């Protein structure tokens, strides 16, 4: 009989989220991609009548707007939501703390931490906020966390201290302080301990969980979401931006090269796509563009290296300011930016030198190739006559009289296959 049931299930395909535990995992910063992933998973769970959504969380924090989108989806979901900070060594810091605190069930694995939710922001110039604005942001975040903690029946004081004092808590401190519901070493242990438990939803209504024997359905990110999550890495987005700018420059300076233009265009589009996810500081982007202009001018203007130094400085500062994110994981790091900028500057200056040397090189063929050539006067030039230059006999005019047999130098090519010369 069991074999027949398994055969029927196999023919019907994978289990749906209906009457099941829908499991999702986020181990990245909180930004629009992770927000989209969580929100859509909650929508699917509500639509298919899942018993529980289990969110395994390991995040350093992220963007406030994405965090609030996730919290709104959690508190308005029809399905019970449990957040488990795990496995051991994981954390739910900053925005992750807000998200976990908003869930119906907040659990942590041994050896994890949560908190450190003081809001961090930067201005358009990349600097910190002024004192008045910082107070406004902190007060707003503190009020938000108090509201979530009160509705969930969790320790309001500890929750607010995580915002105002940037405090972090171990799983034992959080449990003893009434911030979390339980400590569980694994997801299976958590589900077993939640079976038969009654939890209070955000609107105050109780709900009993009957999870024994329920199938657990994993919902991984789609290919599109995984791709965007990779592209949204700030270091990769930064590299794509540089490759795009250099590729397009060399395509415009050498029309028809094709490959630099194709690679540059694709890289630049991917960088722009990433910058739609990451909060971009346009002052930083402007400094990077200024740096490229300074590199170009360094080749054309005798600045004894000052323009190149200025370009390197502008690119380093612009790179560090490029992403206006509250956590380091969403910004290019100095240890990454510095070698990349130096290598980029060296390559660009070397290639630009080759370009301008090629443009400055005297033509060796055609009309321009005759200028500067030397030859012999075959007749007297006073001022017109014939000269032998470049293996050919030419009609020529001389600036001053030239005797037959004297050496002459071409100074200009005139119309009608005629040249102007002077004594060499």
N, C-alpha and C positions, 0 to 999 in steps of 0.2 A: 504493500500500500504506500509506504514511504517513497519507494522508488518511482511509483506512478506520479506522486505529487511533485517530486523533483523534476520529472520529465515534463510535466505540464508547466511548471515554473520556467524551465529552460526554454520551452517553446514560446512562452509569453514574453520572454525578454527579461531585462533587469527589473528589480523591484522599484516601484515608484516611492515617492516620499510619503504616500498616503499611509496613515496609521503607522508611522515609523519615526526613527530619530534621524534627522538630517544633519550631517556633520560637515562643517566647513572649517578651514584653517587659514589663518593670516599670520605670516611671519615676516612682515615687511612694514615700512612706515605707513601711516594713515594718510592717504591722499585720494584723489578721485577714482583711481582704479580699484583700490581696496574697498572704497565706499560703494562703488557700483557692484562689486562682487558680493558684499554682505547684504546690501539692500535687495538685490535680485534673488538671493538665496532665501531671504525672509519672505519675499513675495511668492516664491515657489512653494515654500512650506505652508503659507496661508491658503494658497490656491488648492493644494493637494491634501490638506488636512493632516499635516504631520503632528505628532505628539510633542516633539521637542526639537529645537534647533540647538546644536552644541557647537559653539564657536571656540576653537582652540586658538589662543592668542599669545603672540610673542612680538612685541613692538616697542620701539623707543619713543613712540608718539607720532606726531604729524601735524597736519593742517587743521585749523579750527573749523573751517567750513565743512570739510569732509567728516570730521568727528561729529558735528551736530547733525549731519544728514544720517549718519549711522544710528545715533541715539534716537532721533525722531522715528526711524524705522523700527527700532527695538521696542520703544515704549508704546507704539501704536500697532504692533504686530498682534495678530490673533493667536499665534503660536507662542508657547512658552520658550524663553530664550535663556540658555545657560552659557556663561563664559567661563572657560577653564584656562588659567594661565599656566602653561606647561609646554613641553616637559621640563624637568628640573634644569635650572640655569636660565630659564626664560624670564621675561619681565613684561609688565604692562605699565609703562611709564607715560606720564603726561596725558596725551589724548587717549591712550589705551586705558588709563585709570578711569577716566570719565566713562568710557564705553562699558567697561566691566562693571562699574558701580551702577550703571543704568539697567543692567540685565536683571531678569527675574531671579537667577541663581548666579552667584559670584564665587568661584572656587579657584584654589591655587594648588599647584604641586609643591612638594617639599623642595627647598632650595631655589625658590623664585622670589620675586619682589614686585612691588607695585607702589605707585605714588609719584612723587616728583612732578607735580602737575602745575607748577607755576607757569603762567603764560609767558611766552617769549615772542617778541616780534621785532621787526626792524622797519625803519622808515625808507623812503624812496632812495635816499643816499646810502643805504646800507648800514646806518648807525642805529643805536638803540633809541627807543621812544623817549620823549621828554617825560619829566616826573609826573606832570598832570595826566598825560595820556596813559602812562603806565598804571597809575592809580585807578583810572577808569576801567582799563582792561582787567586788572587784577580783581577789582570789586565785582565786575560782571561775571568773571569766571568763578569767584567765590560764591556768589548768589546762585549761579547755575549748579554748582556741585552741592550746595546746601539743599536746593530743591530736589535733586535726584536722591540724595541720601535720606532726606525726610520721607519721601514717597516710598522708598524701598526699605525703610525701617533700619537704616544703618547709622553708624556713629557719625553724627554731623560734625562734631569738633575735629575728629581725626581727618575726616574728608576735607574740611576747610583748611586744616594745617598743611595738608599736602599741596594746596594751592598757594596759600599765603607764605608758608615757610619752606616750601619745596621739600617736605619730608618724604622719605621713602620708608616702606614697611616690608618686613619679611612676611612669609606666609603665617608664621606663628604670631607675630605682632598684630597682623591684620585680623586673624581669627580671634585672639584674646580681646582685641579692641572693638570687635563687633562690626568690622568693615566687610568681612566675607562670611559666607555661609558654612563652608567646610574646606578641609584639606584632603585632596585625593591624589594618589601617586600616579594613576593612569586614567585614561578616558573610560575604560571598562569599569574601573573601581568607582568612578564618579557616577556612571549610569546605574550601577548596582545600588549605590547609596541613595540615589534620587528616586528609585522605584518605591512607590507607595508614599512618597513625601508630598505634603501639601504646601504649595507656594502661593504667595500673594502677588497678583498681577499689579501693574502700575496703577490701574484704576481702583484697586482695593479688593477686587473679587478673588476669592480663593480658587485654586485649581489643584486637583490631585493628579499626580503623575503615576501612570501604570506602564512601566517600561519593560517589564520582564517578558522576554520572548519577542520583543519587537525588533524588526530588522533595522540595522544601522546602515544608512545610505550615505556614502561620501559624495559630496558635490565639489569637485575640483574647479579651478578656474578654467574658463574656456581658452582656446588657443589665442584668440584675440586679446583676452585679458592678460595672459602670460606674456605675450609679445609686448604689449604696452607696458607691463610692469618692468620688463627688461629695458626697454627704451627709456623709461622714466628714471633710470639710474642716472644721477646728476653727472657722474664722471663720464659715462658713455654719451650722454646728451652733449656734454662739453666737447668731447672729441669729434662727434658728428658735426657740430657747428664749425669747428676749425677746418675739418676736411671739406665741408661744403663751401666755405668762403674761399679757401685756396683753390679748390677745383674750379669754381666759377671764374675766379680772377684769371687763371691760366687759359680757360676756354675763351674768355673775351680778348685776352692778349694774343692768343694764337687760334683764331677762328678755324674750325675744321678739325681740330685735334680730337674732338668727340669724346674720348674716354674721360679726360678730366671734367668735362661738362656733365657727362652722365653721372659719374661718381659724385661730383660735387652737388648736382641737383638732388639726387636721391638722399645724400647725407644731410643736406640742408632741410629738405622736407621732413625727414625723420626727426631732426633736431627741433624744428618748429612744432612738430606733433608732440614731442616730449615737453616742450615749453608750455604747451596748453595744459599739461598736467602739473608741472612745477610752477611755483610763483616766481616769475621772472622780474628782475630789477633792470629796467631799461637803461639806467645810468651805466650799469655794468656792461650791458651789451654795447652801448655807445663807446665805452672805453676800449673794448676789444676791436671795434671797427676803426677807431682812431689809431690804435696800435698798428693795424695793417697799413693804414695810410702813411704812418711815420716810417715803416719799413720800406715802403716804395720810395718815399722821399729821400731816404738815406742813400739810395743808389744814385739818385739824380742830383743831389745837393751835397757839396763838400762840407759836411758837418763834423768831420773827424770822430764819428761814432756817437755823437750826442743824440741824434735822432733815433738811432737804434736802441740806445740805452733808454730813452724816453718811451719808445715803443714797447720794450720789454716791461718797463715799470707799469705802463698803462694796461698791458695785457694781464699782468699778475693781479693788479688791483681790480680790474674789471672782471677777471675770472672769479675772484673771491667774492665779489659783490653780485655775480650773475644771478644766482638763485637766492631769492629772499625768503628763506625757509626758517622755521623756528628751531629745527634740530639739525645737528651736524650731518646726519645720515641723508639729508635731502640737499646738501650743499657740496660742491667740489672741495676737497680738502687741500690744504697748502702743500702737504707732502706729495700730492698727486699733481697739483697745478704747476708747481715750480719746475720740475724736470720737463713736463710737457711744454711749457712756455719756452724754456731755453732751447729745447730741441726744435720746436716749431719756428722760433726766430732764426735759428741757424739754417734750417732748411729753406725758409722763405728768402732770407738774404742771399744764400748761395744761388738759388734758382733765379732770383731777380737779377743778380749780377750777370749770370749767363745770358739772360734775356737782353739786358741793356748792352752788353758787349756785342751780341749778335746784331742789334740794331745800329750800333755805332761803327761796325766794321765797314770799311770802304768796299763798294761794289766792284766786282772784278769782271763783269760782263755788261754788254749794252752800252748806251750812251754814257751812263755814269761811270762805267769802268774805264773810259778813256781819260777822264780827268786825273791829272797827276802823272800820266805816262810820259816817257821821254822818247824822242826820235831824232831824225836827221833832216835838215832842210835840203831838198833836192834842187830847188831853184832859189834865186834871191827872193826875199820877202820884203817888199817896200811899198805898201805893206802886205800885198797878197802874193801867193805863190803856192808851191806844192811841198809837202813834207811827207816823210815816210815814218809812220807811227804804227805800232802794234801789228806789224807785218802787212800793212796796207798803205797805199798812196792816197793822201788826203789833200783837198783844197784847204788852204789855211790863211789866216790873217795874223800879222804880228803886231805887237804893241810898239816895238821899235824895229828898225831895219835889221834883217838877218841875212848873212851871206850864205850861199850854197855850201853845204858840207858842215855847217855849224850845228851843234846840238840844241834842240829845242824841247820845251816842256808844255804839255797841253794844260791850259787853264780854264777852258770853257768849250762846250759843244754847242755850235750854232745850228740854226735851222738850215735845211737843204744839204745835209751831210758835209758841213763845213765846220772847222775848228779854229779856235783862237789860241795862239801860242806866244811864248816869250823865250828868250835865250835861257838855256838850262844853266 
